[in-house]
């Protein structure tokens, strides 16, 4: 089969694909909410959509999202950044060190600077000296962990810091950042008047769908940290900068073909440096979030692998801010199930995931039937076989989860704690076929050495 024929076949297959837009995503989200509400009623698992679970999910998702956003900026410029975890660790220490002395917002600024310094080091190693990106990232992770442990023992375990509650493995307490509650709906205050909690009252009735919507809305509008609100605004801001400005176009061109960008006058080194330093700054902000919102102090091991989960969320989101935010919320929600819902809530999710897998199987089968009539190449036939295989595997997995759900009443605590990590593996496995990373991601670039 000639290359021209294969190209035509690929074009025909691409023409048949449906391009999802915001109305489609809203429709999918609405359907999943109805399904989640139905599962909650069937299994009597109220924590599944409670305001406490939603609030905890948002609080747990934000640091993952910020770390993933850092990875997105770096990898869109062509620099792989697995040093996100180390940059987060630097952000937690510097944020706590400045935060307990001069207030939480100064701590946030210091955390951003600490992470940016880690990003600068990664940029020097990978962009200027051509060090392998993976090796440099691993070194940043080791350096961040070792350096903060040394500095914590040196500074937090002596003098005034020790008297305020510091030690070799933790900092003195940091004042929390102010929270906001929406008046009237979620029981906030207007002047000296305490408004009724309408959403809380509706949530407490446990009605189908209405109480679930109220619980989700209450979780999003009560006791939200100002830093959480700022972090959420970074989703549209990053999209606008990277996809709607000349600066973002230059960064993305460096990640796709740096030599073509160089031929058009783009300062590739400068763009890569800017993107990787911004990446470190976002990771440092994630670390500062942990010490000012998630917990009121720095502790050794506080990041707990969130930098790596953020990297997984970025890959799940196909290197785009919207998908990254959805992946981060997914990971944060499963973690919140572990914290707030326990085995009963996770047991209800078994039925939820089983129904989703049945839907995936039906979609894969329909996709295989549609592709079968368009196949003219070996590559196309292989894609059809993979679609049928995916449908069969989804049905087998759904059957297993359904049997588990019917034969049990609660999920053991050990499996509950493993849920976020299992979700990470499943999401990456299911999303791997539709992903496309920047073409020049991880490749060594040298000015003037066009291929």
C-alpha positions in Angstrom: 0.0 0.0 0.0 1.5 3.4 -1.0 2.1 6.2 1.4 -0.4 8.4 -0.4 -3.1 5.7 0.0 -2.4 5.4 3.7 -2.6 9.2 4.1 -6.0 9.3 2.3 -7.3 6.5 4.5 -6.1 8.3 7.7 -7.8 11.5 6.5 -11.1 9.7 5.9 -10.9 8.1 9.4 -10.1 11.5 11.0 -13.0 13.1 9.1 -15.5 10.7 10.8 -14.4 11.5 14.3 -16.5 13.8 16.4 -14.6 16.8 17.8 -15.8 17.4 21.4 -16.6 21.0 22.4 -17.8 22.6 25.6 -21.5 21.6 25.1 -20.4 18.0 24.7 -18.3 18.2 27.9 -21.2 19.8 29.8 -23.5 17.0 28.6 -21.1 14.3 29.6 -20.6 16.0 33.1 -24.3 16.2 33.6 -24.8 12.5 32.7 -22.1 11.5 35.1 -23.7 13.6 37.9 -27.0 11.8 37.3 -25.3 8.4 37.4 -23.4 9.4 40.6 -26.6 10.5 42.2 -28.3 7.2 41.2 -25.4 5.2 42.7 -25.6 7.2 45.9 -29.3 6.4 46.3 -28.9 2.7 45.5 -26.0 2.1 48.0 -27.1 4.8 50.5 -23.6 6.3 50.4 -24.3 10.0 51.2 -20.6 11.0 51.3 -20.2 10.4 47.6 -21.6 13.9 46.8 -21.6 15.6 50.2 -20.3 19.1 50.5 -17.5 17.9 52.8 -16.3 15.5 50.2 -16.4 18.1 47.4 -14.6 20.6 49.6 -11.9 18.0 50.5 -11.6 17.0 46.8 -11.0 20.5 45.7 -8.4 21.1 48.5 -6.6 17.9 47.5 -6.8 18.5 43.8 -5.4 22.0 43.7 -1.7 21.1 44.6 -1.9 18.3 42.0 -3.3 20.7 39.4 -0.6 23.3 40.1 2.2 20.8 39.8 0.6 19.4 36.6 0.3 23.0 35.3 4.0 23.4 35.9 4.7 20.3 33.9 2.4 21.5 31.1 4.4 24.8 30.7 7.7 23.0 30.7 6.8 20.2 28.3 5.0 22.6 25.9 8.4 24.1 25.4 10.0 20.7 24.8 11.6 20.1 28.2 10.4 17.1 30.2 10.1 18.0 33.9 9.8 15.0 36.3 11.5 17.2 38.9 8.1 18.7 39.8 8.1 16.8 43.1 11.4 18.3 44.1 10.3 21.8 43.2 7.1 21.3 45.2 9.3 20.3 48.2 11.4 23.5 47.8 8.1 25.4 47.7 6.8 23.9 50.9 10.0 24.7 52.9 10.5 28.2 51.6 6.8 28.9 51.9 6.7 27.8 55.6 10.0 29.5 56.4 8.7 32.9 55.2 5.1 32.3 56.2 5.5 31.8 59.9 7.6 35.0 60.1 5.9 37.4 57.8 2.4 36.0 57.1 0.9 33.4 54.7 0.9 35.6 51.5 4.6 36.3 51.9 5.0 32.6 52.4 3.1 32.0 49.1 5.5 34.4 47.3 8.5 32.7 48.9 7.2 29.3 47.8 6.9 30.5 44.2 10.4 31.8 44.3 11.7 28.6 45.8 10.1 26.5 43.1 11.3 28.9 40.4 14.9 28.4 41.6 14.5 24.7 41.2 13.1 25.3 37.7 16.0 27.6 36.9 18.4 24.8 37.9 16.6 22.3 35.7 16.7 24.8 32.8 20.4 25.4 33.2 21.1 21.6 33.2 18.8 20.7 30.3 18.8 23.7 28.0 22.3 25.1 28.5 24.3 22.0 29.2 22.2 19.4 27.4 21.8 17.0 30.3 19.3 14.3 29.8 15.9 15.7 31.0 15.0 12.6 33.1 18.4 12.5 34.8 18.1 16.2 35.7 14.6 15.8 37.0 15.6 12.9 39.2 18.5 15.0 40.5 16.1 17.9 41.3 13.9 15.5 43.3 16.8 14.2 45.3 18.3 17.7 45.8 14.9 19.2 46.9 14.4 16.4 49.5 17.9 16.4 50.9 18.3 20.2 51.0 15.0 20.9 52.8 15.7 18.2 55.4 19.1 19.8 56.0 17.6 23.3 56.2 14.8 22.2 58.5 17.2 20.8 61.0 19.4 23.8 60.7 16.7 26.5 61.0 13.5 25.1 62.5 15.2 23.2 65.3 17.0 26.2 66.8 16.2 29.5 68.5 12.9 31.3 68.0 11.6 28.7 65.5 12.0 25.9 67.9 10.3 27.9 70.7 7.3 28.4 68.3 6.9 24.7 67.7 9.5 24.0 65.0 11.7 20.9 64.9 14.0 18.9 62.6 11.1 17.6 60.6 8.6 20.4 60.8 8.2 24.2 60.9 6.4 26.5 63.3 2.7 26.9 62.5 1.8 29.3 59.6 -1.3 31.5 59.8 -4.0 30.2 57.4 -5.2 32.2 54.4 -8.6 33.8 54.6 -11.6 31.7 53.4 -14.7 32.9 51.6 -18.3 31.7 52.0 -21.0 32.8 49.6 -23.8 34.6 51.5 -27.4 33.5 51.4 -26.8 30.2 49.7 -24.1 28.7 52.0 -24.7 30.5 55.2 -22.2 33.3 54.9 -22.3 36.6 56.7 -23.5 39.9 55.3 -22.3 42.6 57.7 -23.4 41.3 61.1 -26.3 39.2 59.7 -25.9 35.4 59.5 -27.7 34.3 56.4 -29.5 30.9 56.3 -27.7 27.9 54.8 -30.2 27.0 52.0 -27.9 24.7 50.3 -27.0 22.8 53.5 -30.7 22.4 54.2 -31.4 21.0 50.7 -28.3 18.7 50.9 -29.5 17.2 54.2 -32.8 15.9 52.7 -30.8 13.4 50.5 -33.2 13.8 47.6 -32.2 12.3 44.2 -30.1 14.7 42.1 -31.3 17.9 43.9 -29.5 17.1 47.1 -26.4 16.1 45.1 -26.3 19.4 43.2 -26.8 21.3 46.5 -24.0 19.3 48.1 -21.6 20.0 45.2 -22.6 23.7 45.1 -22.2 24.1 48.9 -18.7 22.4 48.7 -17.7 24.9 46.1 -19.1 28.0 47.8 -18.3 27.5 51.5 -15.0 28.0 53.3 -13.0 28.3 50.0 -9.5 29.7 50.5 -8.6 32.7 48.5 -5.5 30.9 47.2 -7.8 28.1 45.9 -9.8 30.7 44.0 -6.6 32.2 42.5 -5.4 28.7 41.5 -8.7 28.0 39.7 -8.3 31.2 37.7 -5.0 29.9 36.4 -6.8 27.4 34.1 -8.3 30.1 31.7 -5.2 32.3 32.2 -2.8 29.6 31.1 -5.0 28.7 28.1 -5.2 32.3 27.0 -1.5 32.8 27.3 -0.4 29.6 25.7 -3.0 29.4 22.9 -4.0 33.0 22.3 -0.8 35.1 22.6 2.5 35.4 20.6 4.5 34.5 23.7 2.5 31.2 24.1 2.8 30.4 20.3 6.6 30.8 20.6 6.8 28.5 23.6 4.6 25.8 21.9 6.6 26.1 18.6 9.8 25.3 20.6 8.1 22.1 21.9 7.0 21.1 18.4 10.0 22.0 16.2 12.7 24.2 17.8 14.7 24.4 14.6 11.7 25.6 12.6 11.1 28.2 15.4 14.7 29.2 15.2 14.5 29.8 11.5 11.5 32.2 12.1 13.5 34.3 14.6 12.3 32.7 17.9 14.9 32.9 20.7 14.5 29.2 21.6 16.8 29.2 24.6 15.1 32.2 26.0 11.6 30.6 25.6 12.7 27.3 27.1 14.2 29.1 30.1 11.1 31.1 30.6 8.8 28.1 30.4 10.8 25.9 32.7 11.2 28.7 35.3 7.4 29.3 35.2 7.0 25.5 35.6 9.1 25.6 38.8 7.1 28.6 40.0 3.8 26.8 39.6 5.3 23.8 41.4 6.5 26.1 44.2 3.0 27.5 44.4 1.7 24.0 44.8 4.1 23.5 47.7 3.1 26.8 49.3 -0.6 25.8 49.0 0.2 22.7 51.1 1.7 24.8 54.0 -0.9 27.6 54.0 -4.2 25.9 53.0 -4.0 22.1 53.2 -2.0 22.2 56.5 -0.7 25.1 58.7 3.0 24.1 58.6 5.8 22.4 56.8 6.4 18.7 57.5 9.0 16.3 56.1 7.4 14.2 53.3 4.4 16.5 53.0 4.2 16.4 49.2 3.6 12.6 49.3 4.2 12.1 45.6 1.8 14.8 44.4 4.3 16.1 41.9 4.3 12.7 40.1 0.5 12.5 40.3 0.4 16.0 38.8 2.6 14.7 36.0 0.1 11.9 35.4 -2.8 14.4 35.4 -1.0 16.5 32.8 -0.6 13.4 30.6 -4.3 12.4 31.1 -5.2 16.0 30.1 -3.3 15.6 26.8 -1.0 18.5 27.7 -3.9 21.0 27.9 -5.1 23.0 30.9 -8.8 21.9 30.8 -8.0 18.2 30.6 -5.4 18.7 33.3 -7.9 20.3 35.6 -10.4 17.4 35.0 -7.7 14.8 35.7 -6.6 16.7 38.9 -10.2 16.8 40.1 -10.5 13.0 39.5 -7.4 12.3 41.5 -8.5 14.7 44.3 -12.0 13.2 44.4 -10.7 9.6 44.8 -8.3 10.8 47.5 -11.2 12.6 49.2 -13.2 9.4 49.2 -10.3 7.9 51.2 -10.3 10.8 53.7 -14.0 11.5 54.0 -16.1 8.6 52.7 -14.2 5.5 53.7 -15.1 2.0 52.6 -18.8 2.6 52.1 -18.3 5.5 49.7 -15.7 3.6 47.7 -18.0 0.6 47.6 -20.6 2.8 45.8 -18.0 3.8 43.4 -17.5 0.2 42.3 -21.0 0.3 40.8 -20.4 3.7 39.3 -17.1 2.6 37.6 -18.8 -0.7 36.4 -21.5 1.2 34.6 -19.0 3.6 33.1 -17.0 0.6 31.8 -20.1 -0.8 30.2 -20.5 2.5 28.4 -16.9 2.4 27.3 -17.4 -1.1 25.9 -20.4 -0.1 23.9 -18.6 3.0 22.6 -15.5 0.9 21.6 -17.7 -1.7 19.8 -19.6 1.1 17.9 -16.3 2.7 17.0 -14.9 -0.6 15.7 -17.9 -1.2 13.5 -17.6 2.3 12.1 -13.9 1.9 11.4 -14.4 -1.5 9.8 -16.1 0.0 6.8 -13.3 2.5 6.3 -10.3 0.2 6.6 -7.9 0.0 3.7 -4.6 -0.5 5.4 -3.0 -2.8 7.9 -2.8 0.1 10.4 -6.5 0.5 10.1 -7.2 -3.2 10.7 -5.0 -3.2 13.7 -7.0 -0.2 15.1 -10.2 -2.1 14.6 -8.8 -5.1 16.4 -7.7 -2.9 19.3 -11.1 -1.3 19.5 -12.8 -4.7 19.8 -10.2 -5.9 22.3 -10.8 -2.7 24.4 -14.6 -3.4 24.3 -14.0 -7.0 25.6 -11.6 -6.0 28.3 -14.0 -3.2 29.5 -16.8 -5.7 29.7 -14.7 -8.2 31.7 -13.6 -5.5 34.1 -17.2 -4.2 34.5 -18.4 -7.7 35.3 -15.7 -8.2 37.9 -16.5 -4.9 39.6 -20.2 -5.7 39.5 -19.7 -9.1 41.1 -17.5 -7.4 43.8 -20.2 -4.8 44.4 -23.0 -7.4 44.8 -21.0 -9.8 47.1 -19.7 -7.1 49.5 -21.0 -4.3 51.6 -17.8 -2.3 52.2 -14.3 -2.0 50.7 -11.4 -2.9 53.0 -9.4 0.0 54.4 -6.2 -1.1 52.7 -7.9 -0.9 49.3 -9.5 2.4 50.1 -6.1 4.0 50.7 -4.8 2.5 47.4 -7.7 4.0 45.4 -6.0 7.2 44.3 -2.9 5.3 43.0 -5.1 2.7 41.3 -7.1 5.5 39.7 -3.8 7.0 38.4 -2.8 3.7 36.7 -6.3 3.1 35.2 -6.6 6.6 33.8 -3.2 6.5 32.2 -3.9 3.1 30.7 -7.3 4.1 29.3 -6.2 7.5 28.0 -2.9 6.4 26.4 -4.3 5.8 22.9 -5.6 9.3 22.4 -2.6 11.2 23.7 -0.2 13.3 21.7 2.7 15.0 23.4 4.7 17.8 21.8 6.8 16.4 19.0 10.1 17.7 20.2 9.5 16.9 23.9 12.7 15.7 25.6 14.9 16.2 22.5 18.3 17.9 22.9 18.4 21.3 21.1 21.5 23.1 20.0 21.3 26.5 18.2 22.3 26.2 14.5 22.3 22.4 14.4 19.2 22.0 12.2 18.6 18.4 11.1 
